[in-house]
Amino acid sequence: MKTMTLLPIAAAALIAMTGAGTASARPLNVVATTPDLAALAREIGGDAVAVVALAKPTEDPHFVDAKPSHIVTLHRADVLIEGGAELEIGWLPPLLESARNDKIAPGAPGRIVASQGIRLLEVPSTLDRSRGDVHALGNPHFLIDPLNVRIIAGEIAAHLAEVNPASAQLFQANLRTFDARLDAKTADWQKQLEPYRGAKIVTYHNDFVYLAERFNLEVVATLEPKPGISPSPAHLAEVIEKMKAEKARVILVQPYQNRKTAEAVARQTGAVVLDSAQQPGAYKDTATYFQLMDTLVRGLATAFKEKT
């Protein structure tokens, strides 16, 4: 691709202009591929880290617009946190190849792969392109489950301590505070959604299965006929019939997905379209993971109450 070919040239010029920075006492440069991972890094790292996310909150994490500045950012990184499970496979590898940073090479203390240690759902038994954009390692949208987030936060704390042992106690203290709050909030989120156990939802992409499993909801259909494939009129007609039969009245849509399609389906099924970002910062007052989940759970509970 011509754009990707030009990226290393532009990035090399920027690196030469800015330099690599000094190793003096300073916050660790932590780069996260997505805003949700960046939010967790800030919770655990506190003042000992400076965190930047490569993807925008409203950007599809599968298809991030790679820029020369991303290569410079990765070149200067002390730590890289990626989702893994092939979430960023379409755009991150070329950036890393051009960045040439051993600190964040595979297996280095500064490389954190969030999917490691997570029980991934929907791992395909066979790979067949006719099934759409299926991930070989399983569904990569696992951060919407707070129990998975607890595991990832622990990994972040461990890696940060290995990279910067002088701040290890700070990272562990922040982790304990985060875990305690996460446990309390998870109990609260479960309490809010418990009256709607078994409630049926429809999503645009197959991206809320972890949320559904954690909070006892059921995804009965997706507006995409297959992952990454645009909805056809015939498929939407099938979704509409299934929603009517299953009495599914809530459709979840992320910022980068086609809301007009969801609204058209909602008009024919009496459903409500719920704007449901998975990335902190996509909507007002969702800058942290806790604010994001508060907004999502509150929106779901309100929608279920109105439609039951």
ZADOFI-792324 format. One record per atom (N, C-alpha, C): residue in one letter; x, y, z. Coordinates in steps of 0.2 Angstrom, whole numbers, padded with zeros to 4 digits, always signed. Layout:
% residues N
AXYZ...
END
This chain:
% residues 308
M+0004-0006+0000M+0000+0000+0000M+0004+0006+0000K+0003+0011-0004K+0007+0017-0005K+0008+0021+0001T+0003+0022+0005T+0003+0026+0011T+0008+0023+0016M+0007+0016+0017M+0011+0013+0022M+0019+0013+0019T+0020+0013+0013T+0027+0013+0010T+0030+0020+0012L+0026+0025+0012L+0029+0032+0014L+0030+0033+0021L+0026+0029+0025L+0027+0030+0032L+0034+0030+0035P+0038+0025+0034P+0044+0024+0037P+0049+0030+0035I+0048+0033+0029I+0052+0039+0027I+0050+0045+0031A+0044+0046+0031A+0042+0052+0035A+0043+0051+0042A+0043+0045+0045A+0044+0044+0052A+0051+0045+0054A+0056+0043+0049A+0063+0043+0050A+0065+0051+0051A+0062+0055+0047A+0063+0062+0047A+0061+0065+0053L+0055+0063+0056L+0053+0066+0062L+0057+0063+0068I+0059+0057+0068I+0064+0054+0073I+0070+0058+0073A+0073+0060+0068A+0079+0063+0067A+0079+0070+0070M+0073+0073+0069M+0072+0080+0071M+0070+0080+0079T+0067+0075+0082T+0065+0075+0089T+0070+0072+0093G+0074+0067+0090G+0079+0064+0095G+0075+0058+0098A+0079+0054+0102A+0076+0048+0106A+0074+0050+0113G+0076+0056+0115G+0074+0057+0122G+0080+0055+0127T+0080+0057+0133T+0085+0055+0138T+0082+0050+0142A+0087+0047+0146A+0085+0041+0151A+0085+0044+0158S+0084+0050+0158S+0084+0053+0165S+0078+0052+0169A+0077+0053+0175A+0071+0052+0179A+0065+0056+0176R+0061+0052+0173R+0055+0054+0170R+0050+0049+0170P+0044+0051+0169P+0038+0046+0168P+0040+0041+0162L+0038+0035+0163L+0038+0030+0158L+0034+0032+0152N+0037+0032+0146N+0032+0033+0140N+0029+0026+0138V+0022+0026+0140V+0018+0021+0139V+0013+0022+0133V+0014+0017+0128V+0009+0018+0122V+0004+0012+0122A-0002+0014+0121A-0007+0009+0121A-0010+0009+0114T-0012+0003+0112T-0015+0004+0105T-0022+0007+0105T-0026+0006+0110T-0033+0008+0111T-0034+0012+0117P-0039+0017+0117P-0040+0021+0123P-0042+0017+0130D-0045+0011+0129D-0047+0007+0135D-0041+0005+0138L-0036+0002+0135L-0029+0000+0137L-0025+0006+0140A-0026+0012+0137A-0023+0018+0140A-0026+0020+0146A-0032+0019+0147A-0036+0021+0153A-0033+0017+0159L-0032+0010+0158L-0030+0006+0163L-0023+0007+0165A-0019+0009+0160A-0012+0011+0161A-0011+0017+0166R-0016+0022+0165R-0016+0028+0169R-0018+0026+0176E-0022+0022+0177E-0025+0020+0183E-0019+0016+0187I-0015+0012+0184I-0010+0008+0187I-0004+0012+0188G-0002+0016+0182G+0004+0019+0182G+0005+0026+0186G-0001+0029+0187G-0001+0036+0190G+0003+0041+0187D+0007+0044+0192D+0011+0050+0190D+0018+0047+0187A+0019+0040+0188A+0025+0037+0185A+0025+0036+0178V+0019+0037+0175V+0019+0036+0167V+0016+0041+0164A+0018+0042+0157A+0014+0046+0152A+0011+0042+0147V+0005+0042+0146V+0002+0037+0142V-0002+0041+0136V-0001+0037+0130V-0004+0040+0124V-0007+0034+0121A-0013+0035+0118A-0016+0029+0114A-0015+0031+0106L-0014+0026+0102L-0013+0026+0095L-0020+0027+0092A-0025+0023+0094A-0032+0024+0091A-0036+0029+0094K-0040+0032+0090K-0045+0037+0093K-0051+0033+0096P-0054+0037+0101P-0060+0033+0105P-0066+0031+0100T-0066+0035+0095T-0072+0034+0090T-0070+0030+0084E-0064+0027+0084E-0061+0024+0078E-0061+0016+0079D-0063+0013+0074D-0063+0005+0074D-0056+0003+0075P-0055-0001+0081P-0048-0003+0082P-0046-0008+0078H-0050-0011+0073H-0047-0016+0068H-0044-0012+0062F-0046-0006+0062F-0044-0002+0056F-0042+0005+0058V-0036+0006+0061V-0034+0012+0063V-0030+0015+0058D-0030+0022+0057D-0027+0026+0052D-0020+0027+0054A-0015+0023+0051A-0008+0023+0053A-0005+0029+0050K-0001+0032+0055K+0002+0039+0053K+0010+0039+0055P+0014+0043+0051P+0021+0043+0053P+0022+0045+0060S+0018+0049+0063S+0018+0051+0070S+0018+0045+0075H+0014+0040+0073H+0013+0034+0077H+0020+0030+0077I+0024+0030+0072I+0030+0027+0072I+0035+0030+0076V+0035+0037+0076V+0039+0041+0081V+0037+0039+0088T+0031+0039+0090T+0028+0038+0096T+0030+0031+0099L+0030+0026+0094L+0032+0019+0096L+0040+0019+0097H+0043+0023+0093H+0051+0023+0093H+0053+0025+0100R+0049+0030+0103R+0051+0033+0109R+0048+0029+0115A+0044+0024+0114A+0040+0021+0120A+0045+0016+0124D+0043+0017+0131D+0046+0012+0135D+0042+0006+0136V+0036+0007+0135V+0031+0001+0136V+0026+0002+0130L+0024-0004+0128L+0018-0005+0123L+0013-0009+0126I+0007-0007+0126I+0001-0012+0128I-0003-0013+0122E-0004-0019+0119E-0008-0020+0114E-0014-0025+0116G-0019-0025+0112G-0025-0030+0114G-0023-0037+0113G-0020-0038+0107G-0018-0045+0105G-0024-0048+0102A-0024-0055+0101A-0029-0059+0098A-0031-0056+0091E-0026-0053+0088E-0027-0051+0081E-0031-0045+0080L-0032-0041+0086L-0036-0035+0085L-0033-0030+0081E-0026-0029+0082E-0023-0024+0078E-0018-0027+0072I-0020-0033+0070I-0015-0036+0065I-0015-0032+0059G-0020-0029+0057G-0020-0025+0051G-0016-0019+0050W-0014-0016+0056W-0011-0010+0056W-0005-0009+0060L-0004-0013+0066L+0001-0012+0071L+0008-0015+0068P+0008-0021+0065P+0015-0024+0063P+0019-0019+0059P+0016-0016+0054P+0021-0012+0050P+0023-0006+0054L+0019-0003+0058L+0022+0002+0062L+0028+0000+0067L+0027-0006+0070L+0032-0008+0074L+0039-0010+0070E+0038-0012+0064E+0044-0014+0060E+0048-0007+0059S+0044-0002+0057S+0047+0004+0056S+0050+0008+0062A+0047+0007+0068A+0049+0010+0074A+0056+0007+0077R+0057+0001+0076R+0063-0002+0078R+0065+0000+0085N+0061-0003+0089N+0062-0001+0096N+0062-0008+0100D+0068-0010+0102D+0069-0016+0106D+0066-0016+0113K+0064-0011+0116K+0061-0010+0122K+0054-0013+0122I+0051-0013+0116I+0044-0016+0115I+0044-0021+0110A+0049-0025+0109A+0049-0031+0105A+0046-0036+0108P+0043-0041+0105P+0040-0047+0108P+0044-0050+0113G+0041-0052+0119G+0045-0055+0124G+0049-0050+0129A+0050-0044+0127A+0053-0039+0131A+0048-0037+0137P+0051-0035+0143P+0047-0032+0148P+0042-0027+0146G+0044-0023+0141G+0040-0017+0139G+0035-0019+0134R+0034-0025+0133R+0028-0027+0128R+0023-0031+0132I+0017-0028+0132I+0011-0031+0136I+0006-0033+0131V+0004-0039+0130V-0001-0042+0126V-0007-0043+0131A-0012-0039+0130A-0018-0040+0135A-0021-0047+0135S-0022-0050+0129S-0025-0056+0128S-0022-0062+0131Q-0016-0061+0133Q-0013-0067+0136Q-0015-0067+0143G-0018-0073+0145G-0021-0075+0152G-0028-0074+0152I-0031-0072+0146I-0038-0071+0145I-0042-0077+0142R-0047-0079+0145R-0051-0085+0142R-0055-0082+0136L-0052-0083+0130L-0055-0080+0124L-0061-0084+0122L-0067-0081+0120L-0073-0084+0118L-0073-0084+0110E-0076-0089+0107E-0077-0090+0100E-0071-0091+0096V-0067-0095+0099V-0061-0098+0095V-0063-0102+0090P-0062-0101+0084P-0065-0105+0078P-0061-0112+0078S-0065-0117+0076S-0062-0123+0076S-0058-0124+0069T-0061-0120+0064T-0057-0120+0057T-0057-0113+0055L-0053-0111+0050L-0052-0105+0047L-0055-0105+0040D-0060-0101+0039D-0063-0101+0032D-0065-0094+0031R-0062-0091+0026R-0063-0084+0024R-0071-0082+0022S-0074-0088+0020S-0081-0087+0019S-0085-0085+0025R-0083-0086+0031R-0086-0084+0037R-0085-0077+0039G-0082-0073+0035G-0081-0066+0036G-0074-0065+0040D-0073-0059+0043D-0067-0057+0046D-0067-0061+0053V-0065-0067+0053V-0065-0071+0060V-0058-0071+0062H-0057-0070+0069H-0051-0070+0072H-0049-0077+0074A-0043-0079+0072A-0041-0086+0073A-0040-0087+0080L-0038-0083+0084L-0037-0084+0092L-0043-0083+0096G-0048-0080+0093G-0054-0079+0097G-0057-0072+0097N-0062-0071+0100N-0065-0064+0099N-0061-0059+0103P-0058-0053+0100P-0054-0049+0104P-0057-0043+0108H-0064-0043+0108H-0067-0038+0112H-0068-0039+0119F-0063-0041+0123F-0064-0044+0129F-0063-0039+0135L-0062-0033+0134L-0061-0028+0139L-0067-0025+0142I-0073-0027+0139I-0079-0025+0141I-0082-0029+0147D-0078-0034+0148D-0079-0039+0154D-0075-0036+0160P-0077-0034+0165P-0073-0031+0171P-0069-0037+0174L-0070-0043+0174L-0066-0048+0177L-0060-0049+0172N-0061-0048+0166N-0055-0048+0161N-0050-0042+0163V-0053-0037+0164V-0050-0030+0166V-0045-0031+0172R-0048-0035+0177R-0044-0036+0183R-0038-0040+0181I-0038-0045+0177I-0032-0049+0175I-0027-0044+0171I-0030-0040+0167I-0025-0036+0163I-0022-0031+0167A-0026-0028+0172A-0023-0023+0176A-0017-0026+0180G-0017-0032+0182G-0012-0035+0186G-0006-0036+0181E-0007-0038+0175E-0001-0039+0170E+0002-0032+0169I-0002-0027+0168I+0001-0020+0167I+0006-0018+0173A+0003-0019+0179A+0007-0018+0185A+0013-0022+0186A+0013-0028+0184A+0019-0032+0184A+0024-0030+0179H+0022-0028+0173H+0027-0026+0168H+0030-0019+0169L+0026-0015+0172L+0028-0008+0173L+0033-0009+0179A+0032-0013+0184A+0037-0014+0189A+0044-0017+0187E+0043-0021+0182E+0049-0024+0179E+0053-0019+0175V+0050-0015+0171V+0053-0009+0168V+0056-0004+0172N+0052-0002+0177N+0054+0003+0182N+0054+0000+0189P+0058-0003+0192P+0058-0006+0198P+0058-0001+0204A+0060+0005+0203A+0060+0010+0208A+0053+0012+0210S+0048+0011+0205S+0041+0013+0206S+0037+0007+0207A+0040+0001+0208A+0036-0005+0209A+0031-0004+0215Q+0032-0001+0220Q+0028-0001+0226Q+0022+0004+0224L+0023+0009+0220L+0018+0013+0218L+0013+0009+0214F+0016+0006+0209F+0011+0002+0204F+0007-0003+0208Q+0010-0007+0213Q+0006-0012+0217Q+0001-0008+0221A+0002-0002+0224A-0003+0001+0228A-0008+0004+0223N-0007+0006+0218N-0012+0008+0213N-0016+0002+0211L-0013-0003+0210L-0017-0009+0208L-0022-0012+0213R-0019-0011+0219R-0024-0013+0225R-0030-0009+0225T-0029-0002+0224T-0034+0003+0224T-0039+0002+0219F-0036+0000+0213F-0040-0001+0207F-0044-0007+0208D-0041-0013+0210D-0045-0019+0211D-0051-0018+0216A-0049-0015+0221A-0055-0014+0226A-0061-0010+0223R-0059-0005+0219R-0064-0001+0216R-0068-0005+0211L-0064-0009+0207L-0067-0013+0202L-0072-0018+0204D-0070-0021+0210D-0074-0026+0213D-0081-0023+0215A-0080-0018+0218A-0086-0014+0221A-0091-0012+0215K-0088-0009+0210K-0092-0007+0204K-0095-0013+0200T-0091-0019+0200T-0094-0024+0196T-0100-0027+0200A-0100-0027+0206A-0105-0029+0210A-0111-0025+0209D-0110-0018+0209D-0115-0013+0207D-0118-0014+0200W-0114-0015+0195W-0116-0016+0188W-0120-0022+0188Q-0118-0028+0191Q-0122-0034+0191Q-0129-0033+0195K-0129-0029+0200K-0135-0028+0203K-0140-0024+0199Q-0137-0019+0195Q-0142-0015+0191Q-0145-0019+0185L-0141-0024+0183L-0143-0028+0177L-0147-0035+0179E-0146-0036+0185E-0149-0043+0188E-0157-0043+0186P-0161-0038+0187P-0168-0038+0185P-0169-0040+0178Y-0164-0039+0174Y-0165-0041+0166Y-0161-0047+0164R-0160-0051+0169R-0156-0057+0167R-0160-0061+0161G-0156-0063+0156G-0158-0066+0150G-0161-0062+0145A-0161-0055+0146A-0163-0050+0141A-0159-0051+0135K-0163-0050+0129K-0160-0051+0123K-0158-0045+0119I-0152-0045+0116I-0150-0039+0113I-0148-0041+0106V-0147-0036+0102V-0144-0036+0095V-0138-0031+0095T-0133-0033+0092T-0127-0029+0091T-0126-0028+0083Y-0122-0023+0082Y-0120-0022+0075Y-0115-0027+0073H-0109-0027+0076H-0104-0031+0075H-0104-0036+0081N-0100-0042+0080N-0100-0047+0086N-0095-0044+0091D-0097-0039+0095D-0092-0036+0099D-0094-0035+0106F-0100-0038+0108F-0102-0037+0115F-0104-0044+0118V-0100-0049+0116V-0102-0056+0118V-0099-0057+0125Y-0093-0053+0127Y-0091-0054+0134Y-0095-0050+0139L-0098-0045+0137L-0102-0041+0141L-0109-0045+0142A-0111-0049+0137A-0117-0053+0138A-0116-0059+0142E-0110-0062+0142E-0109-0067+0146E-0108-0065+0153R-0105-0060+0155R-0103-0058+0161R-0110-0056+0165F-0114-0052+0161F-0120-0050+0164F-0127-0053+0163N-0126-0060+0160N-0132-0064+0159N-0137-0061+0154L-0134-0059+0148L-0138-0056+0143L-0137-0061+0137E-0142-0060+0132E-0141-0065+0126E-0141-0061+0120V-0136-0062+0116V-0135-0058+0109V-0139-0063+0104V-0144-0061+0102V-0148-0065+0097V-0147-0064+0090A-0144-0059+0088A-0142-0057+0081A-0137-0052+0081T-0134-0051+0075T-0130-0046+0073T-0132-0043+0067L-0131-0036+0066L-0134-0033+0060L-0129-0035+0054E-0123-0036+0056E-0118-0039+0051E-0120-0046+0050P-0120-0048+0043P-0122-0056+0042P-0116-0060+0045K-0110-0057+0044K-0103-0060+0046K-0099-0055+0048P-0094-0056+0052P-0090-0051+0055P-0086-0047+0049G-0087-0040+0049G-0084-0036+0044G-0088-0036+0037I-0093-0039+0037I-0097-0039+0031I-0103-0034+0032S-0104-0030+0027S-0110-0025+0028S-0116-0028+0027P-0121-0026+0031P-0128-0029+0031P-0131-0029+0024S-0135-0034+0022S-0138-0034+0016S-0146-0033+0017P-0150-0031+0013P-0157-0031+0014P-0160-0038+0016A-0158-0043+0013A-0160-0050+0015A-0158-0052+0022H-0152-0050+0024H-0150-0052+0031H-0154-0048+0036L-0155-0041+0034L-0159-0037+0039L-0166-0039+0040A-0169-0042+0035A-0175-0044+0035A-0176-0050+0040E-0171-0055+0040E-0170-0060+0044E-0169-0058+0051V-0165-0053+0052V-0164-0050+0059V-0171-0047+0062I-0174-0044+0058I-0181-0041+0060I-0185-0046+0062E-0186-0052+0058E-0190-0057+0060E-0188-0060+0067K-0182-0061+0067K-0179-0065+0073K-0180-0060+0079M-0179-0054+0079M-0180-0049+0084M-0188-0049+0086K-0192-0049+0082K-0199-0050+0083K-0201-0056+0087A-0198-0062+0084A-0199-0068+0087A-0196-0069+0094E-0190-0066+0095E-0187-0067+0102E-0188-0061+0107K-0192-0056+0104K-0194-0050+0108K-0188-0046+0110A-0183-0046+0106A-0177-0042+0107A-0178-0034+0105R-0177-0030+0110R-0179-0023+0109R-0174-0018+0110V-0167-0020+0111V-0162-0016+0111V-0156-0018+0106I-0154-0013+0103I-0149-0013+0098I-0143-0009+0100L-0137-0012+0101L-0131-0009+0103L-0127-0007+0097V-0125+0000+0096V-0121+0002+0091V-0115+0006+0093Q-0109+0005+0091Q-0103+0009+0092Q-0103+0015+0088P-0098+0020+0090P-0098+0026+0086P-0096+0026+0079Y-0092+0021+0077Y-0090+0020+0070Y-0094+0015+0066Q-0100+0013+0069Q-0104+0009+0065Q-0110+0013+0062N-0114+0010+0058N-0119+0013+0054N-0125+0013+0058R-0126+0019+0061R-0132+0020+0066R-0139+0020+0062K-0139+0023+0056K-0145+0023+0052K-0147+0016+0050T-0143+0012+0049T-0145+0005+0048T-0149+0002+0054A-0146+0003+0060A-0149+0001+0066A-0156+0004+0067E-0156+0011+0066E-0162+0014+0067E-0168+0012+0062A-0166+0010+0056A-0171+0007+0051A-0174+0000+0054V-0169-0004+0057V-0172-0010+0060V-0176-0009+0066A-0174-0004+0070A-0177-0002+0076A-0185+0000+0075R-0185+0004+0069R-0192+0006+0068R-0197+0001+0066Q-0194-0005+0063Q-0198-0010+0062Q-0199-0015+0067T-0196-0015+0073T-0196-0019+0078T-0198-0016+0085G-0199-0010+0085G-0201-0006+0091G-0195-0006+0096A-0189-0007+0093A-0183-0007+0098A-0180+0000+0099V-0175+0000+0103V-0172+0006+0105V-0164+0005+0103V-0161+0010+0099V-0154+0010+0098V-0150+0013+0103L-0146+0009+0106L-0142+0012+0112L-0134+0013+0109D-0132+0019+0110D-0125+0021+0108D-0121+0018+0113S-0117+0014+0112S-0113+0009+0116S-0106+0009+0115A-0102+0014+0116A-0095+0014+0115A-0091+0009+0119Q-0086+0006+0117Q-0082+0002+0121Q-0075+0005+0123Q-0074+0011+0120Q-0068+0015+0121Q-0069+0021+0126P-0066+0022+0131P-0066+0028+0135P-0065+0034+0131G-0069+0040+0132G-0068+0046+0129G-0072+0047+0122A-0076+0041+0120A-0080+0042+0114A-0086+0046+0115Y-0088+0046+0121Y-0094+0051+0123Y-0092+0055+0129K-0096+0060+0130K-0095+0064+0136K-0095+0061+0143D-0091+0062+0147D-0090+0060+0154D-0089+0052+0154T-0085+0050+0149T-0083+0043+0149T-0075+0042+0148A-0072+0046+0152A-0064+0047+0151A-0061+0041+0154T-0064+0038+0159T-0061+0032+0163T-0065+0026+0161Y-0061+0020+0163Y-0065+0014+0162Y-0071+0013+0166F-0071+0016+0172F-0077+0016+0177F-0082+0020+0174Q-0081+0026+0172Q-0086+0030+0169Q-0089+0027+0162L-0085+0024+0158L-0087+0021+0152L-0092+0015+0154M-0090+0011+0159M-0095+0005+0161M-0101+0008+0164D-0100+0013+0168D-0106+0016+0172D-0111+0018+0167T-0109+0022+0161T-0113+0024+0156T-0117+0018+0152L-0113+0013+0151L-0115+0008+0147L-0121+0004+0151V-0119+0002+0157V-0124-0002+0161V-0130+0002+0163R-0129+0009+0164R-0135+0013+0165R-0139+0013+0159G-0136+0014+0153G-0140+0014+0147G-0144+0008+0146L-0141+0002+0147L-0144-0004+0146L-0150-0005+0151A-0149-0004+0157A-0154-0004+0162A-0160+0000+0160T-0159+0006+0158T-0164+0011+0156T-0168+0008+0150A-0164+0006+0145A-0167+0003+0139A-0172-0003+0141F-0169-0008+0145F-0173-0014+0146F-0179-0012+0150K-0178-0007+0155K-0184-0005+0159K-0190-0002+0154E-0188+0002+0149E-0193+0005+0145E-0196+0000+0140K-0192-0005+0138K-0195-0010+0133K-0197-0016+0136T-0198-0017+0143T-0201-0023+0145T-0208-0021+0149
END
